[in-house]
């Protein structure tokens, strides 16, 4: 599974992305975020407030209950604003 981090999520975690193999119990976005938070450090800091996180699964916006699979690309980023 490929994870990509953007904005302040990237800054707090300390990297722009990584290849991971989460446990088999991680089958949706919420379980993935919970698992990442349990890694502590920057993960816990960046992902502590789920209302401030947006997610894309395979480049499609997704909700926390969206299913994920081993070959997926998951992007985590703060809400975007613009004008």
PyMOL commands that set and color helices and strands:
alter all, ss='L'
color gray80, all
select helices_A, chain A and resi 7-13+29-37+41-46+50-52
alter helices_A, ss='H'
color red, helices_A
select strands_A, chain A and resi 2-5+17-19+54-57+60-62+73-77
alter strands_A, ss='S'
color yellow, strands_A
deselect
rebuild
show_as cartoon
